Amino acid sequence: MSVSKKGVLGAGVAFATLTGLVIGNFGAMQATNANSIPNQQAPRILAQAKRLRTLTVIFPSRSDSTDLQNKANAVAKFLSNELKIPVTAQIGDDTAAVEALRANRADVAFLSSRPALKAEQLANAKLYLAEVRDNYSGRYTYNSIFVVPSNSSLKTRNNAKATLEQLRGKRIAFTSPTSGSGFIFPVSELVKQGFVPNRDRLDGFFGQVAYGGNYSKALQAVVRGQADVAVVSEYAMFPPYITAEEKSKLRILHRISGVPAHGIAIDDDVPVQDRERLINALLKLNQSQNNPLLRNLYNSTELVRVDHNRHLSPIRTALTRIGIAP
């Protein structure tokens, strides 16, 4: 990653297929000339010798975030004070964030699990931190949930297969074809239990397949009688996604645990010593005097160190199972 950047992050590349992010494949520039130094280790040594002079962080917009630019600017100011370098906060969707990492227009990005895999593939960036929320069942993992009307005849059985068998011929509202908890994980469970062979054969099991576009609309389809079941993240059962009155008309039929929480990806071109300083600075957002800055962003309460491969292993497995290349 170049240590000096120009330009402003664009609006992002649209999703071109139902299966996720599609970003152009471009060759990466070599940071050093291998012929200039006879030692094979020289490029790595030179890369580690450089230091960041500026830092650009991408904060993807999310449905539960408001006034995000000002909140991101406050975090950027905090990081600038900690790192003693200028830090710029930019807003964009997940696709734009991955593209910024790939195109050397950003060093760091807050990303959900599927875009984090794309960031690794296209920019060799990795997750080093994950977000913790009070409404995550697994602290830095959460549940994908099947939600039905509170008065539905569908019952939670003693195993997943028996519970999900009841959905045969029913109308389902997925969140979107790119949502981890609202599509990828629930479809993976359906494949695992033998109800569908892959993501393209859902109509062979369900009577109707629809996509709400976001958590709120998927749940509201159930509330309004337009769908028999919806799949969303567990935290979507609370405001601002639905009202208390809407929640009273719904109940959870089945849970799938282990969905990886959103995290913070750092580009591989950030020198190791600067990466550690950056991680330590971000972890200071856990301290009581700084924690409001973190909570204001995405309602996260804490950041924790994670192993990139271990944290994202569940989403890799789910994608492979439903027939999407990670």
MOPEWO-V682981 format. One line per field, one symbol per residue. ss: DSSP state (h for helix, s for strand, l for the rest). burial: I if it has 9 or more other C-alpha atoms within 8 Angstrom, else O. Layout:
# MOPEWO-V682981
ss: ???
burial: ???
This chain:
# MOPEWO-V682981
ss: llllllllllllllllsllslllllllllllllhhhlllllhhhhhhhhllllssssssslllllllhhhhhhhhhhhhhhhhllssssssslhhhhhhhhhlllllsssslhhhhhhhhhhhllsssssssllllllllsssssssssllllllllllhhhhhhlllllsssslllllhhhhhhhhhhhhhllllllhhhhhhlllsssslllhhhhhhhhhlllllssssshhhhllllllhhhhllsssssssssssllsssslllllhhhhhhhhhhhhhhhllllhhhhhhhhlllssssllhhhhhhhhhhhhhhhllll
burial: IOIOIOOOIOOIIOIOOOOIIIOOOOOOOOOOOIOOOOOOOIIOOIIIOOOIOIIIIIIIIOOOIOOIIOIIIIIIIOIIOOIOIOIIIIIIIIIIIIIIIIOIIIIIIIIIIIIIIIIIOIIIIIIIIIIIIOOIOIIIIIIIIIIIIOOOOOOOOOOIOIIIOOIIOIIIIIIIIIIIIIIIIIIIIIIOOOIIOIIOIIOOIIIIIOIIOOIIIIIIIIIOOOIIIIIIIIOIIIOOIIIOOIIOIIIIIIIIIIIIIIIIIIIIOIIOOIIOIIIOIIIOIIOOOIIOIIIIIIOIIIIIOIOIOOIIOIIIOIIIIIOOOO
